[in-house]
Amino acid sequence: MATLSPDPTWLTAAGELLTLPYEFLRLSLAGTALVGVACGLLGCFIILRRLALFGDALGHAVLPGVLLGWVLGGRSSAAILGGALLAGLAAAALVATIPRVSRHQPDTAIGVVFTGLFGLGVAILSVHQAGVSGVTSFLFGHALGIGPADVAGAGALLAAALGLLAVAWRPLQVLTFDPQGAAVAGLPVVGLTATLMLVLTATVVVSLPIVGALLVVALLVIPGATAFLLVDRFGPMLGLAGLLGGLSAFGGLALSHLFGWASGASIVLAAAVQFALALGFHAARRRRRPGGPAARA
């Protein structure tokens, strides 16, 4: 009588995740964890300032920069990331400028910029489709293929995020919870907002090889949204979101290595599972106790 036995390929992959015998696994784990923590921290500001749509727009707006960098830069990773950075900065500048020179609200500006730049990216893709066949890793992520330079970039990103929090912790809190009060108090609202947008843009660019331009918004939004359901104060929310972002990255990497799934999609799925579990816990707690958690300073 035949007996079922575990798949040796699956067991081998699981053992490799535990022992990390290969450099590509160590680099992948380091890079995804660093980006996940940074995205979790910065995502809290996106959630609390109701800028989730901006994160989505930023992730999609870098598409023309990625494609132009690939087409014009000789398939150089530096050219791709540079093009993405310029496109992201242009998108952030347009989103900030349109409400000041028109009657439109920021959400309208975000919608216009997002769709316009994404349409430009699709147009470029339609013209140069054959020439950009190798750029898909920057669109959907390929965490198992990143190198030392990508890990160094992720480390620099996390250091920049932590440095921003250390230098401007209190002003950022005031700006997040009371933007009008921050302006009345004489805080450099424009400078703080611009700095935060710059760091968010850099986050999208650094995350391209790991989760891709089209999925990075999930890593920026979901860990913070999950933490918001579980804690009541801003400081713990930041810490928990960073932890959840790192765990999402590692969980997605594990799914990708074990089952051959796309790494960017796997990271997003891991984050979504965390959110679903937190939502169930939150709903159960609300049934026992009316009201729910709201992050406070």
Salt bridges, closest charged atoms under 4 A:
GLU16 OE1 - HIS257 NE2 2.80
ASP56 OD1 - HIS60 ND1 3.07
